[in-house]
């Protein structure tokens, strides 16, 4: 972690979130190494299943929305287009890696100076209504971990069907 956090609690939650996203990006890179763009865009034959690349892009957008715009109250430059996050046609993980490399320090910089008293403060979440900062961050951590698990399973299913 490059930033020095004022709050141990915020640092701990951020560490959990960032480690899930680090692993998610690594799953995408591993899958790309296995089979290129076809593997990155492969989806299990299940209703509403997503590719690893789509899951990763969506997770980054959700993370940015919750940490920068909801918790840290940074102004959002453009509206979030959730459905577009799942429609990526990137041929590689290059854009994903660049996005995470740029986003991670922005989030750390926004969260690092906040003290633990902020955890009890209310925020208006764009989809879930009023919630405490702690709730927003816990849900964000859970969301990233869930999509990491989806991505790992999708990678494993792709590898199994490719044999």
N, C-alpha and C positions, 0 to 999 in steps of 0.2 A: 504494500500500500504506500503510495508516494506522498499522500497528504497526511498531515498530523491533525487528528481529530480532537476537538475540544471535549467531546463526550465519548466515553468508552462504549456506552450503549449504542450510539450511532455507528461508531467504528465497527462494533461486533455485527450489527445488522448489515452494514455495507459489505463487510468481509464475506458474509454468507451469500449475499446477492451476487457480488462480483465473482466469487468462486464458481457459482452455478453458471454464470454467463461465460466465464473463461472456459469451463468444461464444454458448454454448448458449442462455442466457436470451434473448439478442438474436435468435437464429434463431427462437425461439418467438414473440417479440413481432412479428417481421417477418411470420411466417406468420399470426398473428392479424390483423395489419393487412390482409393479403391476402384473408382469407376468414373471419374470426371463428372461432367455436367449431368449426364443421365442419372448417375447415382444421387447427386444432390437434389434432383427434382423428382426422384422416385417416391411414390406414395403407396402405402399399404392399400390393399383392396378392401377398404372399410369406409362406410359413409363418413364424410367430414374429416377423414384423415388428411394430414398435411405432410409435405416434404420436410426434411431436416432444414433446408435453407429457408423455407417459409416460416418454420417455427422460430428459427434464429432471428430473422428480420423482425417478426412480430414481437418477440421477447425484448429486443432492443428498443422498439418503439414504445412498448408498454413501460419499460424501465425509465426511459427518458420522460415520458408523460407523468409518471408517478413521482419520480424523484426531483426532477428539475422544475416542472410546471405546477405540480400540486404541493409537494413538501417545501421546496425552496422558494416557491413563488416567482420563478423566473418567467418573464412574459413569453408566451408561445408565439413563435413567428408565423406559423401556418396551422390551420386546423388538422387534427389527426384524421387520417383516412384508414381506419382499421381494416376494412376489406382489402385494400390495396396492399397491405403488408403481407398477405398470403398469396399474392399474385406475382411474385418475383420471377423474372425470367433471366436472372443473372447467370452467365455461363461458368462462373467460378465463385470462390469465396472471397475474392479480392475486395469487393465493395463491403462485404460483411466485416472482414478483418479491419479495414480502414475505418469503418464506422465505429466499431467497438474501440479501436485505438484512440479515436478522437473523443468519443463520448465518455469513456471512463474517467479521464482527468477532469472533464467539465463537471461531472457529477460529484467527484471527490472534492473539488474546489467549492462547490455549492453547499455540500453537506458538512465539510470539515469544521467550519467556524461555529456551527450550531451547538448549543449546549443541550443537556438532557432535558431541561424544562420544556423544550419544544415538543417532546414526545406526547405530552398531554394536550397540546393545542389542537383545536379543531381546524379542519380544512374542508373546503367544498370540493369533493371529488366529482369529476365531470359525468361519471356513470353510476356511482354508488352513493351519491349524496354526501352529507356531512359525516366525517370520520376523524378520529384522532390521527395525528401524524404517525404514532406507533402502529395503528391499524393499517394505514396506507403502506408503511414499510414492511410490515409482516406479510400482508397480502402480496406485495411485490416480490418478496423473497420466496413465498410459496409458489407464486406464478412462475418465476424463473426456474425453480426446482422441478415443478410439474412438467414444464416444456423440455427441460433437460432430460427427464425420464422418457418423455415421448420421443425425443430425438434419439436417445440411446436404443430404445426399442425399435424405432424405424430403421436405424442403422443395422441392428442385428437381424431384423427381418429381411432387409435388402441383401445382406451378406448370405443369409440362409437360402434365399431364392436364387441367388446368382451362382450357387454351387452346382 
